[in-house]
């Protein structure tokens, strides 16, 4: 037997991949939490930079001939939107992202127009969602930590449960490595951690927050599957090679995009622009 099919060699490859993931997490997790604690411009600049990287990867996958035009339209709109939302102008920021999307769509070929333009709202959601949530001066930091905990634990739980238990595939035609065991393991782990975070923070309505974790975890896994579908649709293994053990930024943040959008929508619906964090956490 040769290559990755040999059990010892395959085990070594998995161990190497895990080591790279751990090393990446030791750098990225403190950076994410530290800037979330600081809030303001450090946090906005981090997520603006992440969104710019995601837009680059998306356009590299999808746009190709239109890549420069998409990056120009998307980069300008994203930069302006981050400045607007960081200064408390949420609606104008959303309008700017929409205008950038329309601009990119007008520059793309008709057969790929939706795919090409879709990178701008996708990257915009990644940039604006966390900043809007953190903008709540009272509960913003805790809301972001809660979101981090649910998404990260979903990913970790799914990784280890899937590796340990195997079993039936979740959506094999989209992602052949994901299993039902991993999906359920990630979901259960996220609920447990959400309850622990809520109790440590002195939050009430633990059952509601546990159910909220279920929703966010499911959406995070859906976001992961969508990114897998996108890569398969455009014949790519990874979205990039920026993060060791993970691939590109999209590979690492795919679930966070969808979960953060849901968290912000819930927070805004219940707390308004002044208190989205409280709207998310206090029931």
N, C-alpha and C positions, 0 to 999 in steps of 0.2 A: 504494500500500500504506500502511496506517495501523496505529497501535498497535504492540504488541510483535512483530507479524509482520514488520515492516520490519527487515532485517538490522542496519542501523546502530543503530536504536533498541534492538533486542534485545541487541546487544552492549553498549550502554551500560548497560542494566538489569543484565546479568550482571556487568559491571565494578563497578557500584554495590553489588550484593549481595556481591561478593567483598570490596570495601573494608570494608563493614560487618562481615563475618565476621572479617576480620583485626583490625579495631579491637576487636571484642568479645573475641577471643582474647588480645590484648595486655593486657586487664584480667583476664580470668578465669583464664588459665593461671598467671600468677604467684601469684594468690590461692590457687588449688588447690594448687600445689606448696609455697608458703610455709606454709600451714596444715598440710599433710602433714608438712613438716619439723618444725614445732613439735609436732605431735601433740596429745594430751590434749584439753583443753576447746576450744581454738580450732578444732581439726579437727572435733570432735564438733558444735560449734555451727554450723559452716558447713554440714555435711551435714544436720543437723537442720533448718536454715532452708531448704535446698534441698528437702528432703522435704516440708516444710510448703507450699512453693510448688507443688510437683508435685501434692500432694493438692488444693490449691485449684483448679488447672487441671483435674485429672481430674473433680472434682465439678462444675465449671462446664460441662464437656462432657457428663457422664453423668447427674448427679443432678438438676439443675434444682430441682424442687419439694422434694426432700429435701436440698438442698445444705447448709442450716444444720445439720441433724441429723448429716449425714455429717462435716462439718467439726468439729463438736463432739466426736463420738465418736472420729473419727480424730485430731484435734489433741491431745486428752488422751492417747490411747494412744501416739501417736508421741512426744510430749514425755516421757512417763514412760519409754518404751522407750529413748530416747536417753540419758537420765540413767542408767538401769540398765546399758546396755551400755558407757557411758563409764566406769563404776565397776567393770567387770569381771563383771557379772551377765548373761551372754548368754542363758541359758535363760529366766530370768524376763522378759527383754526380749521374747523371741519369744512367750512366753505372753501378755504384755500386748497385743502387736500382734494376736494371734489373737482375744483377747477384744474388742478394738476392732472387728475385722472382723465378728464375730458380732453385736455391738451395732448396727453400721451396717446389716447385713443385716436385722435385725429391724425397723428403722425404715423400710425402703424398700418400695416397691410390689413385688408379687410378680413382675411381668413384667420388672422391671429390677434385681432384687435382686442377682444375681451381678455385674452391671456396676457398680452403685453401691458394693457392699462391696469390690469388687476394687481400688479405689483405695488402700485402707489397706495391704494387704500390698505393693502396688506401691511406694508411697511409703516404707513401712517397709523394704523391701529396699534402696532407695536410701540411706536413712539408716544402717542397721545394717551393711550389707556393708563399706563402706570403714572404718568405725570398728573393726569386728572385726579386719579385716586389719591395720590400723595398730596395733592393740593388742599385736602382737608386738614386744617391745622390741628384739630383735636384728635381725630382717629385715623388720619392718613397713613402714618407710619405703620400702625398696627394692621391696617387693612392691607397694605402692601406686603407685610410679613406673612399675613394669613394667606394671601394669594401665592407668594413664593412657596410657603410650606406645602400647600395643596398640590401645586404643579410639580415641584421637585420630588415630593414623596410619591406622587403618581408615577413619575418616570423611574425612580429607584425601585419602588415596589414591583412595577411591571417587569423591569429588567431581571431582578433576582427571582421572582416567582416564575417568570417564563423560562429562565435558564434551569431552574431547579425541577419544575414540574412538567414542562413541555405540554404535550397533549394537542388537541385540535387547534387548527389555525384560526385566527380571528377573521381576517379577510385576505386569504392567500393570494388572490390575483392582484392585490394592491401592495401588500407587504408580507412576504412569505415567512418572515421570522417572528411575527407577532402571534401570540396564542391567546385563547380565552383565559387560560390560567394566569397569564401575565396581566391581562386587562382587569380581571377580578382582583388579583393581588394588589395592583396599583390602586384600584378603587378603595379597597379595604384599608390599605396603608394610609391613604390620604384622609379618610374619615377619622381614623385613630389620631393622626397628628393634628388635624383640625380641632378635634375635641380637646386635646392636650393644650394646644395654643390658646384656645378660648378659655379654658379653666385657669391657666396661668395668668391670662390677662384680666381675669375677673368678669368675663362676659357671661351673660345669662342666655337662656333659650338655646341650650346646647343641642337639643334635637334639631332645631331649625338650622343651626350652623353645620351640623353633621349632614343634613340634607343638602345644604348649600355646597358642601364639599363634594357630595356625590355629583351634583350638576357640573361643578367646575372640573372635576376629575374626568367625567365622561366627555366634556367638551375639549379638554386638553388632549385626550386620546384621539378624539375626532380630528383635531388639528394636526396631530402627528400623522394620522392616516392620510389626511389631505395632502400633506407635504410629500409623503411616500407616493401618492398617486401622481403628483406633479412631476416628481423625478422620473417615475416610470413613463409618464406621458411624453417626456422630452429626453428619454434615454440617458439618464444620469444616475450614477451610484450615490454620490453625495452632492449637496448643494455647493460645497466648497471644501477647503482644507485648512481653515483658519484655526480651528480648535482641535488639538490632539485628542484622539479617541472619540470624537463626535462628528468630525467633518466640518461643515460650515456653520455660520450663525443660524441659518434657517433650520438646520438639523437639530440645533440645540434649543431654539426658541419657538419651534412650530406649535407646540402645545400651549405655550404661554400666550401666544397671540390670541387664540380663540378664548381661552379662559379669562384673560384680562378684559377682553371686550365684554364678555358676559358679566364680569364683576363690576365693570364701570356702568353698564346699562342698569343693573340692579341698584347700584349705589346712587346713580343719578335719579332713577325713578322714585326712590324712597327718601333720598336726602337732598336732592337738588344739587345745583352747582356749588353751593356753599358747603355741603357736608356729604359728599359721596362715600367717604369712608365710614361714617356713622350709618348711612343708609345701608351699607353692605353688612355691617356687623351687629348693629343694635336692633333687635326685634322685640 
